[in-house]
């Protein structure tokens, strides 16, 4: 039920609104803290909450782009295994690697999460793409955004900009940490994206690698609820 046509079955069965909890090929896509204000209750009955990875990447990309400008960038998500993967090696119609055992392998995979950022931040359309590594951990994932900046900035200036927004307009969505954290520290974290100030690096003032963690299950589920509440608040 990812497309508008398929999800319309819920409308036909009596639902007033449908939130697709995955990327949709044609439904309007929203990421809380980024573009939810574009929601139009008069014309949008079926919407997408994007993916957990887009929900992690988009708030960070928004802050970086608004403060320094993203010329281009590549994203890698090191992603915990999910229910779509195999417990042991088996056949996979989608791709050969995807059929390998989730608990035994680091599996390179495709993801549309970075390109989807261009749908919620139109200024970044065509400027981001990415890939995934599925790893043998049951929960929590991490995004690595490597990007070229239009406006030169020291790494400390970047971290301060993210910190300010995390404490201000994106509080509850984007978080900031300087702790020496690892993945299990984020189990049950409700934020979409937790910026790890100590994990990133800069080659120079125009080329940086930024790191953000996310509970790909619980954090995303919180945003689904937030989007539902926001949509309800816009009802007349």
C-alpha positions in Angstrom: 0.0 0.0 0.0 2.8 2.4 -0.9 1.3 4.2 -3.8 -1.7 6.6 -3.8 -3.7 4.1 -5.8 -3.0 1.2 -3.5 -3.5 3.2 -0.3 -6.8 4.5 -1.6 -8.3 1.2 -0.6 -8.2 2.4 2.9 -10.1 5.5 1.9 -12.7 3.4 0.1 -13.1 1.3 3.3 -13.9 4.4 5.4 -10.6 6.0 6.5 -10.5 9.8 6.2 -6.7 10.0 6.0 -3.9 7.6 5.3 -0.3 7.9 6.5 2.1 5.6 4.6 4.8 4.6 7.0 7.4 4.2 4.2 8.6 6.2 1.2 5.9 6.4 -1.5 6.4 6.7 -5.2 3.7 9.4 -5.6 2.2 10.5 -2.3 3.3 13.8 -0.8 6.2 13.2 1.6 6.6 14.9 5.0 9.4 14.9 7.6 8.5 16.5 10.9 10.7 19.5 11.6 11.5 20.0 7.9 8.4 20.4 5.7 5.2 19.4 7.6 3.9 23.0 7.2 3.5 22.2 3.5 0.7 19.7 4.4 -2.6 20.8 2.8 -5.6 19.1 4.4 -7.8 20.3 1.6 -6.1 18.3 -1.1 -4.0 15.7 0.7 -5.7 12.6 2.0 -2.8 10.2 1.5 0.7 11.2 2.6 4.0 9.5 3.4 6.1 9.9 6.5 9.2 9.0 4.4 11.7 6.5 5.9 13.5 6.3 9.2 16.8 7.2 7.4 15.3 10.2 5.6 13.9 11.4 9.0 17.4 11.2 10.4 19.2 12.8 7.4 16.7 15.6 6.4 16.8 17.6 9.7 20.6 17.6 9.7 20.8 18.5 6.0 18.3 21.3 6.6 20.5 22.9 9.3 23.7 22.5 7.3 22.1 23.8 4.0 20.4 26.8 5.7 23.6 27.8 7.5 26.4 26.9 5.1 24.9 25.6 1.8 25.3 22.1 0.6 26.8 22.0 -2.9 26.7 18.2 -3.1 26.9 15.3 -0.8 27.0 11.5 -0.3 25.2 9.7 2.5 25.9 6.3 4.0 23.7 4.7 6.5 25.0 1.9 8.6 21.7 0.3 9.2 20.5 -2.5 11.6 18.9 -5.5 10.0 15.1 -5.4 9.5 12.2 -7.8 9.0 12.7 -7.8 5.2 16.1 -9.6 5.5 16.9 -13.3 5.7 17.8 -15.1 8.9 20.1 -17.4 6.9 21.2 -17.3 3.2 18.3 -17.6 0.8 16.9 -16.5 -2.5 16.2 -12.8 -3.0 14.4 -11.4 -6.1 15.5 -7.9 -5.4 19.3 -8.4 -5.2 21.7 -11.3 -4.6 23.3 -9.7 -1.6 20.0 -9.0 0.0 19.4 -12.7 0.3 22.4 -13.3 2.5 22.0 -14.0 6.2 21.3 -10.7 8.1 23.0 -11.9 11.4 26.2 -13.1 9.7 27.1 -10.3 7.2 27.7 -6.7 6.5 25.6 -6.3 3.4 25.9 -3.3 0.9 22.5 -2.2 -0.1 20.7 0.5 -2.0 18.6 3.3 -0.3 16.5 6.1 -1.7 16.8 8.0 1.6 19.2 10.6 0.4 17.4 11.3 -2.8 14.2 11.6 -0.9 15.6 14.6 1.0 15.2 16.4 -2.3 11.5 15.8 -2.0 11.2 17.5 1.4 13.9 20.1 0.8 13.5 21.0 -2.9 16.7 23.1 -2.9 18.7 19.8 -2.4 17.1 17.9 -5.3 19.8 16.3 -7.3 22.5 17.2 -4.8 22.4 14.1 -2.5 22.5 10.4 -3.0 23.5 7.5 -0.9 23.8 3.8 0.0 23.4 1.6 3.0 25.3 -1.1 4.8 23.0 -3.5 6.6 24.8 -4.8 9.7 24.2 -7.6 12.3 22.7 -5.4 15.0 19.0 -5.6 15.9 18.3 -1.9 16.4 19.8 1.7 16.0 21.4 3.0 12.9 23.8 5.8 12.0 24.0 8.2 9.1 27.3 9.5 7.7 26.7 12.6 5.6 29.8 13.7 3.6 29.2 17.0 1.8 30.8 20.0 0.2 29.8 23.3 1.6 29.2 26.5 -0.4 30.2 28.7 2.6 33.5 27.8 4.3 33.1 26.9 8.0 35.2 25.3 10.6 34.0 22.0 12.1 33.4 23.8 15.4 31.2 26.4 13.7 29.2 23.6 12.2 28.7 21.8 15.5 27.7 25.0 17.2 25.1 25.7 14.5 23.6 22.2 14.9 23.7 22.5 18.7 21.8 25.8 18.6 19.0 24.4 16.4 18.8 21.2 18.4 18.1 23.3 21.5 15.8 25.7 19.6 13.4 25.2 16.7 14.2 21.5 16.2 14.1 20.5 19.8 12.5 17.0 20.1 13.4 16.2 16.5 17.2 16.8 16.3 19.4 16.2 19.3 23.1 17.0 20.0 25.7 15.0 21.9 29.4 15.3 22.7 29.4 12.0 24.7 31.5 9.1 23.7 28.5 7.1 22.6 27.9 3.8 20.8 24.8 2.4 19.1 23.1 0.8 22.1 23.1 4.1 23.9 20.3 5.2 21.5 17.9 2.3 22.1 14.5 4.0 22.9 15.7 7.4 21.9 12.6 9.4 20.6 14.6 11.9 18.4 14.7 11.6 14.6 18.4 12.4 14.5 21.1 12.7 17.2 24.1 14.6 15.9 27.4 13.1 17.2 29.8 16.1 17.5 32.8 14.0 18.4 32.4 11.5 15.6 32.5 13.8 12.6 35.6 15.1 10.8 36.6 17.8 8.4 39.1 17.7 5.6 39.0 21.4 5.2 36.5 24.3 5.7 34.5 23.2 2.7 34.5 19.4 2.9 33.1 17.6 6.0 31.8 14.3 7.3 28.9 14.5 9.7 27.5 11.7 11.8 24.0 11.3 13.3 22.4 8.4 15.1 18.8 7.2 15.1 16.7 4.5 16.7 15.3 3.4 13.3 12.2 1.8 15.0 11.2 3.9 18.1 12.4 7.2 16.8 10.6 6.8 13.5 7.4 5.6 15.3 7.4 8.8 17.4 7.4 10.8 14.2 4.5 8.9 12.8 2.5 9.8 15.8 3.7 13.4 15.6 2.6 13.6 11.9 -0.8 12.2 12.8 -1.2 14.7 15.6 -0.1 17.6 13.3 -2.5 16.5 10.6 -5.4 16.3 13.1 -4.5 19.8 14.4 -5.0 21.1 10.8 -8.5 19.7 10.5 -11.2 22.4 10.4 
